[in-house]
Amino acid sequence: MALTMNMDSKKAELLLRAALLDDASNVGERLAALSADIKVDDDGDAWITLDIDLWPEDKDSPEAEAIAKMLWLEIDWSVTDGTFPFAWPGLGEHSDKTTTYFKMVLDAYGGQKPNKRIEFPFFSTSDGWNAGSLPQILLRKSTLEQSCLGISR
């Protein structure tokens, strides 16, 4: 039984993203590769949009070009900006380890800890549908159960 590859646009996009990662030389460029907007159509065209704050405008991706050639694709390169989730996107250029990079981000934000508040957007409260953290929801649930069971504090 012969295996078939069943190449489709999603697989081609994944290969192109992996190739971008191969060419990334620091955390910023890897973040650019991971967040790149990559589209492939059935006519042999591919579009890759990279964040200019993370991937240098003058840097090529020989690996992505090689994959495109193997897939008979023509890549249209473009750039965008402002897609980076943190301030100071240039910090990624100074580290090859994500942990070192994120420590620099935390230091740049003044040592703030990540917000661990989990939002549950469709929890009904007495004043309508409202978001709340898990402890708030559990407290509301406990209060509701107590009132339904006739338990008072």
N, C-alpha and C positions, 0 to 999 in steps of 0.2 A: 504494500500500500504506500503510495507516494504522498508525502506531505505537501501541502500548499501553504504559501506564505500569507495569502489574503491581505496584502498590503492595502491600507486605507489611509485617509488623511490623518486620523488620530495617531496611528503608528508612525507615520512620517513626521508629524509634529513632535512626538516623543523622541525620535531619533535626532531631530534637529536640536531640541533642547539639550539632550545629552551631549551632543557635539559642542554646543555653546559652553556647557560646563567643562568639557575637556580643555577648551581654550581660556577659561577663566583663570586668572593668576592671583586673585585675592578674594576676600569675602564679598566686597562690593560687586565685583564682576559675577560671582556665583549667584548673588541675589538678583542681579540683572538677568542672568540666564534663567533662573527659576521663575521670575515674574514677567519674562518677555511675552509679548503678544505674538503668537505664531499661528498663522493660518496657511493651510494648503488646500488647493482646489483640485478638481479632476482634470483640469486642462494643463497641468504641469507648471503651475505658478505657485510660489510660496511667498509669504510676507512675514518678515520678522521686524518687530518694533521693540527697541531696547530703550531703557531709561538712560538718557545722556548723563545724568548725575551719577550713575553706577557703572556704565560701560563707556569707556572713552570713545568719542566720535571717530577718531582716526584709527581705532583698533579693528582689525579684521578678524574673522573667525575661519581660519583655513579648514578646520574640522567640519564646520557646518557646510561650507562650500563643497567639501569632498563628499559629504553625505548627500547633499543636493544633486551633485553630479551622478552619484550612483543611482539615485532615484529619478533621474531625468527631470529635475526641477530647476527652475530659474528663480533665484531669490531676489526679491525687492526689499532692500534694507531701508528702514526709517528709524527715527528717534523721537522720543517724547521726553517730557520732564514732569516732575511733580508727582510721580507715582510711588515714591519711596515712603514707607510707613513711619520713619523717624526723621527728626531734624538731623542735620549734619550728615548727609549721605556720603560725603567724602571720607569719613572715618573708615569705611570699608576698604579703602585703598591701602591702609597701613597695617593690615593684619591678614594672615592666611588662616587663622583659627577663628571660628565663630564665637567661641567663648571669650577670647581676648577682645574681639570686636564688640561683643555685647557689653563687656565690662566698660569699654571706652564709652559706649552709648550711655550706660547708666551713670558713669562719672560725668559725662557732658550734661545730663539731665539733673545733675546735682545729687546723685546718689538715691534718687527716687526708686522705690521698689515697684515692680509691675503690679498693676491693679488686678487683684484676684477676684473681684466682685463678679459673680455670674448673674447675668440677667435672664429672667424668664418673662418674656414680653406679654404673654396672654393670660395672666393670672387675674381673676376677677376679685375686685375689692369692693367695699361698700360705696366707694366713689367712682366706680366704673372699672374698665379694663386698665390694668396698670402693670408696670414692670416692677420687679422686686428681686432682692437677693435671696439666696437659698435660706439663710436664717430668718428673713422676714416672712418668707412663704411658710416655713415650718412653724413659726410663731402664729401666723394667721390660721394655719391648719389646726394647730393645737387649740387655739381659742375657739374655732368653729366646732371642733369635736366636743369641747367642754360645754359649749352652749347647747349643742344638740342633745347631749346626754344629761343636761341639767346640773352639771358640776359647776360649783362656784369656788372661787379662790379665797 
